[in-house]
């Protein structure tokens, strides 16, 4: 004899439903800025850099600085190079560019010397009206020509670098400076190591230091009514 279906009675307990979990917002695709930051954090030697204490925080020269030589990639930029169908791209810090304008206005000549060529970087150099030399294998020879033209001595020059191709020029100038995420060999020859990373304020830090050394930093502050 077939069993009859049992009908629920009023005494049966009310079935309990599972509690809803917390609402989770849909994940947004990462922004280009966050992708770049992730690449920086994953790059050895760039993520959370531990700058060496400056070997000599006080200026190693007594007279005024006349010329500021700089490398491009990994010094004036953050060291990342990207490519698309239109060419290469570099990442520059806006505050670094502003500081280089102050240098020009107050008697320090910025000069960028790079072993690589870059259309994107060339546009930025022209935007800032900077003297630059790209695709250079002998940085010392180019710097020497600039120095002689400006009638400056080596001890009146600064070189900021991050990698081995910069060492020879750093050894010629009176004030060699390494960015904090430079390779250890470069830091070894530096008289000053920045606390800011390349492309994220290192050149701004250098320029402020040089302007203070040349005793013209108060003029910059006065211009912006920041005194």
N, C-alpha and C positions, 0 to 999 in steps of 0.2 A: 504494500500500500504506500503510495507516494507521500513524502513528508510535506506537511503544510509549512508555508513560510511564516516565520514568527514575526508578528507585528509589534513594533515598538510600543511600549506602554508608557504611561505618564511617570512610572517609577524609574524608568531607565535614565542613567546620567546623561546630561547633555554632552555631546562630543566636543572635545577641545581642539581648536585650530592652532597651528603653530604661529608664534609671534612673528610679526614682520621684522625683517632685519633693517639696519640703518640704510637710508637712501644713499646711494653712491653716485656722485656726479659723473657723467661720461668723460672719459679722458680726452683732452684736447691734444692735437698734434703738436710736437715741440716747435717752438719758435726758432728762427735762424740764430738768434742771439744765444738761446740756451744750448743749441747744438755746438756753437763755437766754444762756449764756456765748458761744455762737457769734454770737448777735444783738448782744451787747455788743461783741465784737471786730470785727464788720462795720459798726458804727455810727461814722461819722466823728466825731472829737473825743472818743470814748470809748475806743477801742482804743489801748492803750499810750500813755496821756496823758503829755505832757511838762509837768509843772507849772512855772509861772514861779517863779523864786526869790522868796521872800516879800519884798515891798517893805520891810517893817520887821518882822523876826522878833520883836523885843522888843515888848511890849504898847504900843499907842499911847495908852493911858490910864493914869493913875496910881492912881486909886481902884478899889474893888471893882466887879465887874460885877454888875448886879442882874437884868437881863432878857436872855434869849437868844431872839431872834426867828429863825424859820427858815421857808424855803420848804418845800414838800412834795416834789413831783415833781422829780427830778434833784438833790435836796439831801438830804432824809431818805430818799428811795428811790433806786433806781438809774436812774430815768427811764423805765423800760419800763412800759407799760400793756397788759394783755391783757384780753380779754373772752371770756366764755362765756355759756351760756344763763342763768346765775344772776347775771350782772353783771360788774363790772370787778374786776381783781386788781392789787395792787401788791406790790413786793418790798422788804422791809425787812431791815436788818441787825440781828441779835439784840444785838450789842455796842453798837450805837448806842442801842438801847432801854435797856439797862442803864445806860449813861452818863447818859442823861437822868434816870433815877431818882436817881443820885448828885447831879446838879445840883439837883434839887428838895430833896434832903435837906440840902444845904449852901448854901442861900441864893440860888440862881440860879433864876429862874422861866422855864421853857421855854414858848414860845408859837409854835404853828405857824399860818402864814397862807398860804393857797393860793388861786389864782384859779379852781381847779377844785373840783368836788364829787366825792366818792367814798365809796360805802358801805363798801368794803373798808378804805380809809384811816381812816374814822370808827371802825370797829371797833378798829383798832390804836390810835388815839388814846385811846379809852375803856379799852382794855386797859392802857395806860401811864398813864392818868389825867392826860392832858395837856390844857392849854387850847388850843383850836384854833378857827380860823375858815376855813370853806371857801366857795368861790364869791365871793371878794372881789375887786373891781376896783380899789379904792383901799387898798392895804396900809398906806400912811402914816397914813391916817385911823384905821384900826383900831389900829395900833401906838400912835398918840398917845393914844387912849382908854385903852389898857392902861397905858401909861407914867404917865399922870396918875392913874389909879386906884391904882397902886402907889407914887405919889409918888417917881418916879424921874426923873432928868434924861436927856436924850438921850445924853450922853456916858457914862452908866452902862449903855448898852444895846449889844448885839451883834446884827448881822444876818448870817445865812449864806444865800447865794443862788447861783444858777447861770445865770440868764438875765435878759434885759432887764427884765421886769416887777419884778425885785428891786432894780434900780439906785436908784430914788427913795428907798426905805427905807434902802438901804445908805449913801446920802449924808447921811442924817439922824443915824445912830447914831455913837457914838464909836469903835466898832471894827467896821468892815465886813470880812467874811470871804467868800472865794470858794472853792468846792470846786475841786479841781484840774482837773476836766473841764468847768468852766464856760466860757461863751463868752468870747472875748478882751475884749469890752467890759466885762464884769462884773469880770474880773481887773484891769482898768485902775483901777477905783474901790476895789479891795480893799486893805486894809492888811496882810492875811495871806492866803496861799493854802495850802490843805491839801495834804499829800502823798498822802493817801488819796482814793479816788474816792467819789463820792456813792453811798450805799447799801452801801458796802464799808468802813465805818470812818471816813468823813469827819467825821461828827458826834461819834463817840467821840473823835477827835483834837481836835476843837474843845473839847469839854467838859473833857477832861483839861487842855488849855492854860488854860482859864478857871479851873478849880479850882486849878491851880498859881499862876496870877496872883493869885487871892484867898487864897492860902496855906492852903488847906484840903485839898489833895491828900494830905498825910500822914495825915489822918483816914480817908480812903478806904482807904489801904494798911493802916492799923492795924486797920480793921474786918475785913479778910481775912487778918490776921496775915502781911502781905506786906512787913513792914519788916525 
